[in-house]
Each structure stands twice: as C-alpha cells, then as structure tokens.
C-alpha cells in the first residue's frame, strides 16, 4: 500500500489489480480514511460488500490505494462525482 497520503481533503482510489475494478472515495482527511478502510477490509468489516469479497478472495497484495486529488473541502463532491462518471 502507498503511504503517501495527506491529512487534508481529497479523493483517493482503491484499485483491485486482479480485476481492474476501482472504488473512488472522497474524504476530508485522506490519511485517516485510508487507514480506516484498510483496517476494516483486513477485519472483514468494510461497507462495500463487493470490494470486501474481492479483498477476501484475492488478498491485500493485489490492491493499490492512491490519492488522486488533493482539493478544498467544498470541491470534494465535485471531484468524486467527476471521477465516477
């Protein structure tokens, strides 16, 4: 996993390299959110059942997490929507 995340608002992605599926997430604190997501995935408690299923099937090693945009809080929804369109 990539450890270069900011404590500020931004958009990050969780990429399954085995299936090329991508989950786009926005957060007011990217570092904290990524840490929480990885912990939940590792514990089988993630809120997206499809991603959790892939994590359980393929394991952590096939996933990549990276921050793609750092932006001010008011623009989070815009960039998250833009990246999922």
Secondary structure as a PSIPRED ss2 file (coil, helix, strand):
# PSIPRED VFORMAT (PSIPRED V4.0)

   1 X C   1.000  0.000  0.000
   2 X C   1.000  0.000  0.000
   3 X C   1.000  0.000  0.000
   4 X C   1.000  0.000  0.000
   5 X C   1.000  0.000  0.000
   6 X C   1.000  0.000  0.000
   7 X C   1.000  0.000  0.000
   8 X C   1.000  0.000  0.000
   9 X C   1.000  0.000  0.000
  10 X E   0.000  0.000  1.000
  11 X E   0.000  0.000  1.000
  12 X E   0.000  0.000  1.000
  13 X E   0.000  0.000  1.000
  14 X E   0.000  0.000  1.000
  15 X E   0.000  0.000  1.000
  16 X E   0.000  0.000  1.000
  17 X C   1.000  0.000  0.000
  18 X C   1.000  0.000  0.000
  19 X C   1.000  0.000  0.000
  20 X C   1.000  0.000  0.000
  21 X E   0.000  0.000  1.000
  22 X E   0.000  0.000  1.000
  23 X E   0.000  0.000  1.000
  24 X E   0.000  0.000  1.000
  25 X E   0.000  0.000  1.000
  26 X E   0.000  0.000  1.000
  27 X E   0.000  0.000  1.000
  28 X C   1.000  0.000  0.000
  29 X C   1.000  0.000  0.000
  30 X H   0.000  1.000  0.000
  31 X H   0.000  1.000  0.000
  32 X H   0.000  1.000  0.000
  33 X H   0.000  1.000  0.000
  34 X H   0.000  1.000  0.000
  35 X H   0.000  1.000  0.000
  36 X H   0.000  1.000  0.000
  37 X H   0.000  1.000  0.000
  38 X H   0.000  1.000  0.000
  39 X H   0.000  1.000  0.000
  40 X H   0.000  1.000  0.000
  41 X H   0.000  1.000  0.000
  42 X H   0.000  1.000  0.000
  43 X C   1.000  0.000  0.000
  44 X C   1.000  0.000  0.000
  45 X C   1.000  0.000  0.000
  46 X C   1.000  0.000  0.000
  47 X C   1.000  0.000  0.000
  48 X C   1.000  0.000  0.000
  49 X H   0.000  1.000  0.000
  50 X H   0.000  1.000  0.000
  51 X H   0.000  1.000  0.000
  52 X H   0.000  1.000  0.000
  53 X H   0.000  1.000  0.000
  54 X H   0.000  1.000  0.000
  55 X H   0.000  1.000  0.000
  56 X H   0.000  1.000  0.000
  57 X H   0.000  1.000  0.000
  58 X H   0.000  1.000  0.000
  59 X C   1.000  0.000  0.000
  60 X H   0.000  1.000  0.000
  61 X H   0.000  1.000  0.000
  62 X H   0.000  1.000  0.000
  63 X E   0.000  0.000  1.000
  64 X E   0.000  0.000  1.000
  65 X E   0.000  0.000  1.000
  66 X E   0.000  0.000  1.000
  67 X E   0.000  0.000  1.000
  68 X E   0.000  0.000  1.000
  69 X E   0.000  0.000  1.000
  70 X E   0.000  0.000  1.000
  71 X C   1.000  0.000  0.000
  72 X C   1.000  0.000  0.000
  73 X H   0.000  1.000  0.000
  74 X H   0.000  1.000  0.000
  75 X H   0.000  1.000  0.000
  76 X H   0.000  1.000  0.000
  77 X H   0.000  1.000  0.000
  78 X H   0.000  1.000  0.000
  79 X H   0.000  1.000  0.000
  80 X H   0.000  1.000  0.000
  81 X H   0.000  1.000  0.000
  82 X H   0.000  1.000  0.000
  83 X H   0.000  1.000  0.000
  84 X H   0.000  1.000  0.000
  85 X C   1.000  0.000  0.000
